[in-house]
Amino acid sequence: MVVFVNRNLVSASDILHDAVKNKIAIGAFNFSNMETIQAIVAGANELNTPVILQASASAISYIGFGYINAMISAASEESAVPLVLHLDHGKDFETCKKAVDNGFLSVMIDASSLDFEENIAMTKEVVEYASKYGVSVEAELGTLSGVEDEVSVAEGKAFYTDPNQAQEFIERTGISSLAVAIGTSHGVNKGKTGNPRLSIETLKKIKDKVGDFPLVLHGASSVYADVVTKCNSYGADIQNAFGITDEDIREAVQNGIAKINVDTDIRLAYLGAVREYLARNKSNIDMRKYLGAGRDMAKEMIKRRLKTFL
């Protein structure tokens, strides 16, 4: 098992309970390369807030555990704030085990597509293994629609978290945090009407059942219109792109959401900056220039989102 020796690398449990008490949320941002890791850490440092760096199974396949460990180790040395390395949407026990064995201090087992008892059984298996190494475990109850990396759920197959099952699920599995479905979705298309809203009433009912237990919001990108417009003005073709309003996010944080996942917003900000740089610098062949532009804009997006969580 890989073990990082650095005070800045912590488990999610170390920071999420404090977030609930202080009615703030910790930003959890997906990374796919060195530049996005740099952007996440730089943005968190500038706002002096802990942050979660998370990788999906497809990102791990693309980068490799060895490179991830080296980059996270370097990031932790430069960071002035606590960092969490988290597996996003682990689909089975083996995926989560590999992440634990390779130094991740937080993992998510996503068995939400299974029935209630099967979800509990798979989640317990992951918790039992991870707890041996002090690794926190997130699970999901309810299902979000949308498409993003390994996640692909048709809108008609999504369903809200049942508040009456939430406390039982937490008690029987021993998880550290629970991802709830209250109206978000993965990807850029978060609502056919262009005005997707969170069910804050469902969230309040869940919180009434679970108290101060840390709740997680997936698929929470805001998909800002100005960012989409920029992408499209430089040649992208992103249609019917809608996100969750900052107002809904703030209300969710006040009602128990302690961790908020963001991926699409980073992708859009990065894409817009790279497309703009290439359009304005047609003779450039230095990838550091356009990747650097993407990194800088991703950092600004991360700061923009973090300000709505704190």
FENQUIFEN-V235541 format. One record per helix or strand. SS is the DSSP state (alpha for helix, beta for strand). FROM is the first residue (numbers start at 1). TO is the last residue. If there is no record, write none. Layout:
SS_FROM_TO, SS_FROM_TO
This chain:
beta_9_9, alpha_13_22, beta_26_30, alpha_34_47, beta_51_56, alpha_57_63, alpha_65_78, beta_83_90, alpha_93_101, beta_106_109, alpha_116_133, beta_136_141, beta_143_143, beta_145_148, beta_151_153, alpha_155_157, beta_159_159, alpha_163_173, beta_177_180, beta_185_186, beta_189_189, alpha_200_210, beta_215_217, alpha_225_233, beta_242_242, alpha_246_254, beta_257_262, alpha_264_280, alpha_287_309
